[in-house]
């Protein structure tokens, strides 16, 4: 038992080392594997309707490629233009927002602590915003450099569909082969763990994708109707980042409220500022009480803190590849840990009788 555990840890260590060493060239293959994994249920459904596996695979990937081309031709240029405009306008907005904060809070603080405290507040706000922006840009830079060191976007777009095609076509045979490789005495346990991991990963990815789509649409339409500058872009960014617990809503809220203050505070338009805040309050209420419980639920077993740590850690270490691996790895570790705790609670080590004290015997 101890020998098998040591061998398993050594194999795991070698795999992690190879993944880190080859992280730049692994991205299209891991992306193809993820795509095949997510599309396999659709291929199985088409097979049940009478199509062969090859025909089902071709139809699915053809639809995916067409959708991707439309996305790249229409959506990406528009989004890129909006992002560039927001980035260019952001320094001016931050400067105006900083001036508003100092203007409104300055007189009160000056009475309490003097002009030095006001100057310190102004410097602190600027420093905090600057550090936050630098950290976010550094994180995005690590993701970009990690995914683009040795491969280009063109190779990702070319290799990923090819890898996904072959894996999707042979998916059932690969799973059957892996199942045969597991020793017979451990097969049922392994199948159970695989089913729980599959349930956690698919439940989170598919459910959370729908949550991101619904919330992104709601925020974008809501902020657009309010009349907020860059409202559609901020709403879409907030919806996209919703897969990271609390980060999407907090990012969108801070961006939208900051833009609203710069846009409407000088004119005293409290109504539109309140409507901007109201959009996010309604969105958070719907997410927490209606959307997420219905689409994601509590069965996936991914704690928000554990998920945030996994996304940030894997994104920093492996770049965009790490973001693809974070959810399945976090779900797998969670399932294995829960299984280990369950076995421990059923073991003799936990259930062993407590030693009887002599004082208890005398009584």
C-alpha positions as CSV (number, residue, x, y, z in Angstrom):
1,X,0.0,0.0,0.0
2,X,2.8,2.4,0.9
3,X,4.7,1.5,-2.2
4,X,1.7,2.2,-4.4
5,X,1.2,5.5,-2.7
6,X,4.8,6.5,-3.3
7,X,4.7,5.5,-6.9
8,X,1.4,7.4,-7.4
9,X,3.0,10.6,-5.8
10,X,6.1,10.3,-8.0
11,X,4.0,9.9,-11.2
12,X,1.8,12.9,-10.1
13,X,5.0,15.0,-9.5
14,X,6.4,14.1,-12.9
15,X,3.1,15.0,-14.6
16,X,3.0,18.4,-12.8
17,X,6.6,19.1,-13.7
18,X,6.0,18.2,-17.4
19,X,2.9,20.3,-17.4
20,X,4.8,23.3,-16.0
21,X,7.8,22.8,-18.4
22,X,5.6,22.4,-21.5
23,X,2.8,24.9,-20.5
24,X,3.4,27.1,-23.5
25,X,2.8,24.3,-26.0
26,X,0.2,22.4,-24.1
27,X,-2.5,25.1,-24.4
28,X,-4.1,24.0,-27.7
29,X,-4.1,20.3,-26.7
30,X,-5.7,21.0,-23.3
31,X,-8.2,23.4,-24.9
32,X,-9.1,20.6,-27.4
33,X,-9.5,18.1,-24.6
34,X,-11.8,20.5,-22.7
35,X,-13.8,21.1,-25.8
36,X,-14.2,17.4,-26.5
37,X,-15.2,16.8,-22.9
38,X,-17.9,19.5,-22.9
39,X,-19.3,18.4,-26.3
40,X,-19.3,14.7,-25.7
41,X,-22.9,14.7,-24.2
42,X,-24.1,16.4,-27.4
43,X,-22.4,13.9,-29.6
44,X,-24.0,11.0,-27.5
45,X,-27.4,12.6,-28.0
46,X,-26.9,12.9,-31.7
47,X,-25.9,9.2,-31.8
48,X,-29.1,8.2,-30.0
49,X,-31.0,10.1,-32.7
50,X,-29.4,7.7,-35.3
51,X,-26.3,9.5,-36.5
52,X,-22.9,7.8,-36.5
53,X,-20.1,9.1,-34.2
54,X,-18.2,10.5,-37.1
55,X,-21.2,12.4,-38.5
56,X,-22.1,13.7,-35.1
57,X,-18.5,14.9,-34.5
58,X,-18.4,16.7,-37.8
59,X,-21.7,18.4,-37.3
60,X,-20.8,19.6,-33.8
61,X,-17.4,20.9,-34.7
62,X,-18.6,22.5,-37.9
63,X,-21.1,24.5,-35.9
64,X,-18.5,25.4,-33.3
65,X,-16.1,26.7,-35.9
66,X,-18.8,28.7,-37.7
67,X,-19.8,30.3,-34.4
68,X,-16.2,31.0,-33.5
69,X,-15.6,32.7,-36.9
70,X,-18.7,34.9,-36.5
71,X,-17.5,35.8,-33.0
72,X,-14.0,36.7,-34.3
73,X,-15.3,38.7,-37.2
74,X,-18.2,40.6,-35.5
75,X,-18.0,40.6,-31.8
76,X,-14.3,40.8,-31.1
77,X,-13.5,44.0,-33.1
78,X,-16.4,45.8,-31.4
79,X,-15.4,44.7,-28.0
80,X,-11.8,45.5,-28.6
81,X,-12.7,49.0,-29.7
82,X,-14.8,49.5,-26.6
83,X,-12.1,48.2,-24.3
84,X,-9.5,50.5,-25.9
85,X,-11.8,53.5,-25.4
86,X,-12.4,52.5,-21.8
87,X,-8.7,52.1,-21.1
88,X,-7.9,55.5,-22.6
89,X,-10.7,57.2,-20.6
90,X,-9.9,55.4,-17.4
91,X,-7.0,57.6,-16.1
92,X,-9.1,60.7,-16.6
93,X,-12.1,59.1,-14.8
94,X,-9.9,58.1,-11.9
95,X,-8.5,61.6,-11.6
96,X,-12.0,63.1,-11.6
97,X,-13.2,60.5,-9.1
98,X,-10.3,61.3,-6.9
99,X,-11.1,65.0,-7.1
100,X,-14.7,64.3,-6.2
101,X,-13.8,62.3,-3.1
102,X,-11.4,64.9,-1.9
103,X,-13.8,67.7,-2.7
104,X,-16.7,66.2,-0.7
105,X,-14.7,64.6,2.1
106,X,-11.9,67.1,2.3
107,X,-13.6,69.9,4.3
108,X,-14.8,67.5,7.0
109,X,-11.4,65.8,7.2
110,X,-9.6,69.1,7.2
111,X,-11.5,70.2,10.3
112,X,-10.6,67.0,12.1
113,X,-7.0,66.5,11.0
114,X,-5.9,69.4,9.0
115,X,-4.7,69.9,5.4
116,X,-2.0,67.3,5.8
117,X,-4.6,64.6,6.3
118,X,-6.4,65.7,3.2
119,X,-3.2,65.5,1.2
120,X,-2.5,62.1,2.6
121,X,-6.0,60.9,1.7
122,X,-5.5,62.1,-1.8
123,X,-2.2,60.4,-2.1
124,X,-3.6,57.2,-0.6
125,X,-6.5,57.0,-3.0
126,X,-4.2,57.5,-6.0
127,X,-1.7,55.0,-4.7
128,X,-4.4,52.4,-4.0
129,X,-6.0,52.8,-7.4
130,X,-2.5,52.6,-9.0
131,X,-1.5,49.5,-7.1
132,X,-4.8,47.8,-7.9
133,X,-4.4,48.6,-11.6
134,X,-0.8,47.4,-11.6
135,X,-1.7,44.1,-9.9
136,X,-4.5,43.5,-12.3
137,X,-2.3,44.3,-15.3
138,X,0.5,42.1,-14.0
139,X,-2.0,39.2,-13.5
140,X,-3.3,39.6,-17.1
141,X,0.3,39.9,-18.3
142,X,1.3,36.6,-16.6
143,X,-1.7,35.0,-18.3
144,X,-0.8,36.5,-21.7
145,X,2.9,35.7,-21.5
146,X,2.2,32.2,-20.3
147,X,-0.1,31.4,-23.2
148,X,1.8,33.2,-25.9
149,X,5.5,32.5,-25.2
150,X,5.9,29.8,-27.8
151,X,2.6,29.6,-29.7
152,X,0.4,32.1,-31.4
153,X,-3.3,32.7,-31.5
154,X,-3.3,31.3,-35.0
155,X,-1.9,28.0,-33.9
156,X,-4.4,27.8,-31.1
157,X,-7.3,28.3,-33.5
158,X,-5.9,25.8,-35.9
159,X,-4.7,23.0,-33.6
160,X,-7.5,23.1,-31.0
161,X,-10.4,22.1,-33.5
162,X,-8.2,19.3,-34.9
163,X,-7.4,17.9,-31.4
164,X,-11.0,18.2,-30.4
165,X,-12.2,16.4,-33.5
166,X,-10.0,13.3,-32.9
167,X,-10.7,13.2,-29.1
168,X,-14.4,13.7,-29.5
169,X,-14.6,11.0,-32.2
170,X,-12.7,8.5,-30.0
171,X,-14.0,9.7,-26.6
172,X,-16.0,6.6,-25.6
173,X,-13.3,4.2,-26.7
174,X,-10.7,6.2,-24.6
175,X,-12.9,6.1,-21.5
176,X,-13.5,2.4,-22.0
177,X,-9.7,1.8,-22.3
178,X,-9.0,3.8,-19.2
179,X,-11.7,1.8,-17.3
180,X,-10.0,-1.5,-18.3
181,X,-6.6,-0.3,-17.1
182,X,-8.0,0.1,-13.5
183,X,-7.5,-3.0,-11.4
184,X,-10.8,-4.9,-11.0
185,X,-10.8,-4.6,-7.2
186,X,-10.6,-0.8,-7.4
187,X,-12.8,-0.3,-10.5
188,X,-16.1,0.5,-8.7
189,X,-14.4,3.0,-6.4
190,X,-12.6,4.7,-9.3
191,X,-15.9,4.9,-11.3
192,X,-17.6,6.5,-8.4
193,X,-14.9,9.1,-8.0
194,X,-14.9,9.8,-11.7
195,X,-18.7,10.2,-11.7
196,X,-18.5,12.7,-8.8
197,X,-15.7,14.6,-10.5
198,X,-17.6,14.7,-13.7
199,X,-20.7,15.9,-11.9
200,X,-18.8,18.7,-10.2
201,X,-17.0,19.9,-13.3
202,X,-19.9,19.7,-15.7
203,X,-22.3,21.1,-13.1
204,X,-20.1,24.1,-12.5
205,X,-18.9,24.8,-16.1
206,X,-22.3,24.5,-17.8
207,X,-24.3,26.0,-15.0
208,X,-21.9,28.9,-14.4
209,X,-21.6,29.6,-18.1
210,X,-25.3,30.1,-18.2
211,X,-25.1,32.3,-15.1
212,X,-22.4,34.5,-16.7
213,X,-24.4,34.8,-19.9
214,X,-27.6,35.8,-18.1
215,X,-26.0,38.2,-15.7
216,X,-23.8,39.8,-18.4
217,X,-26.9,40.3,-20.6
218,X,-28.9,41.7,-17.6
219,X,-26.1,44.1,-16.5
220,X,-25.4,45.3,-20.1
221,X,-29.0,46.0,-20.8
222,X,-29.7,47.6,-17.4
223,X,-26.7,49.9,-17.6
224,X,-27.5,50.7,-21.2
225,X,-31.0,51.7,-20.3
226,X,-29.7,53.8,-17.4
227,X,-27.5,55.7,-19.9
228,X,-24.1,54.9,-18.3
229,X,-21.0,55.5,-20.4
230,X,-19.5,52.2,-21.4
231,X,-22.4,50.5,-19.6
232,X,-22.7,47.7,-22.1
233,X,-19.0,46.9,-21.9
234,X,-18.9,47.1,-18.1
235,X,-22.0,44.8,-17.9
236,X,-20.4,42.2,-20.2
237,X,-17.1,42.3,-18.2
238,X,-19.0,41.9,-15.0
239,X,-21.0,38.9,-16.4
240,X,-17.8,37.3,-17.8
241,X,-16.0,37.6,-14.5
242,X,-18.9,36.1,-12.6
243,X,-17.3,32.7,-12.9
244,X,-14.8,33.9,-10.2
245,X,-17.0,34.2,-7.1
246,X,-17.6,37.8,-6.0
247,X,-15.0,39.2,-8.4
248,X,-17.3,39.8,-11.3
249,X,-20.0,41.6,-9.4
250,X,-17.5,43.6,-7.3
251,X,-15.5,44.6,-10.4
252,X,-18.6,45.6,-12.3
253,X,-20.1,47.5,-9.3
254,X,-16.9,49.5,-8.7
255,X,-16.5,50.3,-12.4
256,X,-20.1,51.3,-12.9
257,X,-20.4,53.4,-9.7
258,X,-17.1,55.1,-10.4
259,X,-18.2,56.0,-14.0
260,X,-21.6,57.1,-12.7
261,X,-20.1,59.4,-10.1
262,X,-17.8,61.0,-12.7
263,X,-20.7,61.3,-15.2
264,X,-23.6,62.5,-13.0
265,X,-22.2,63.8,-9.7
266,X,-21.1,67.2,-11.0
267,X,-24.7,67.8,-12.2
268,X,-26.2,66.5,-9.0
269,X,-28.1,63.7,-10.8
270,X,-28.6,61.3,-7.9
271,X,-31.4,59.4,-9.8
272,X,-29.1,57.9,-12.4
273,X,-26.5,57.1,-9.8
274,X,-29.1,55.3,-7.7
275,X,-30.4,53.5,-10.8
276,X,-26.8,52.3,-11.5
277,X,-26.5,50.9,-8.0
278,X,-29.9,49.4,-8.3
279,X,-29.0,47.4,-11.4
280,X,-26.3,45.6,-9.5
281,X,-28.4,45.2,-6.3
282,X,-31.1,43.5,-8.4
283,X,-28.6,41.4,-10.3
284,X,-27.0,40.2,-7.1
285,X,-30.4,39.3,-5.6
286,X,-31.4,37.4,-8.7
287,X,-28.0,35.6,-8.8
288,X,-28.0,34.6,-5.2
289,X,-31.7,33.6,-4.9
290,X,-32.8,32.5,-8.3
291,X,-30.2,32.0,-11.0
292,X,-27.3,30.3,-9.3
293,X,-29.5,28.0,-7.1
294,X,-31.4,26.8,-10.2
295,X,-28.5,26.5,-12.7
296,X,-25.6,25.6,-10.5
297,X,-27.0,24.5,-7.1
298,X,-24.9,23.2,-4.2
299,X,-24.1,19.8,-5.6
300,X,-20.9,20.8,-7.4
301,X,-19.0,20.9,-4.1
302,X,-16.7,23.8,-5.1
303,X,-16.3,26.3,-2.2
304,X,-16.0,29.9,-3.5
305,X,-12.8,30.5,-1.6
306,X,-11.2,27.3,-2.9
307,X,-12.3,28.1,-6.4
308,X,-10.9,31.7,-6.2
309,X,-7.5,30.3,-4.9
310,X,-7.4,27.7,-7.7
311,X,-8.1,30.2,-10.4
312,X,-5.6,32.8,-9.2
313,X,-2.9,30.2,-8.4
314,X,-3.2,28.2,-11.7
315,X,-3.6,31.4,-13.7
316,X,-0.4,32.8,-12.2
317,X,1.6,29.6,-12.6
318,X,0.4,28.3,-16.0
319,X,-1.2,31.4,-17.7
320,X,-4.4,30.8,-19.7
321,X,-3.7,27.1,-19.6
322,X,-4.0,27.3,-15.8
323,X,-7.4,28.9,-16.1
324,X,-8.6,25.9,-18.2
325,X,-7.2,23.4,-15.6
326,X,-8.2,25.2,-12.4
327,X,-11.8,24.1,-12.2
328,X,-11.3,20.4,-13.0
329,X,-8.2,20.1,-10.8
330,X,-10.0,22.0,-7.9
331,X,-13.1,19.7,-8.4
332,X,-10.9,16.6,-8.5
333,X,-9.0,17.5,-5.3
334,X,-12.3,18.3,-3.6
335,X,-13.8,15.0,-4.5
336,X,-10.7,13.1,-3.4
337,X,-10.4,14.9,-0.1
338,X,-14.1,14.2,0.7
339,X,-13.6,10.6,-0.2
340,X,-10.5,10.4,2.0
341,X,-12.4,12.0,4.9
342,X,-15.3,9.5,4.4
343,X,-12.9,6.6,4.5
344,X,-11.2,7.9,7.6
345,X,-14.5,8.2,9.4
346,X,-15.2,4.6,8.6
347,X,-11.7,3.4,9.5
348,X,-10.6,1.6,12.7
349,X,-8.4,4.5,13.5
350,X,-11.5,6.7,13.9
351,X,-13.9,4.1,15.3
352,X,-11.4,2.6,17.7
353,X,-12.7,2.5,21.3
354,X,-11.3,5.1,23.6
355,X,-9.1,3.8,26.4
356,X,-10.9,3.1,29.6
357,X,-9.6,5.1,32.6
358,X,-9.0,3.3,36.0
359,X,-11.1,5.9,37.7
360,X,-14.1,5.0,35.6
361,X,-13.6,1.3,36.4
362,X,-13.5,2.0,40.1
363,X,-16.8,4.0,39.9
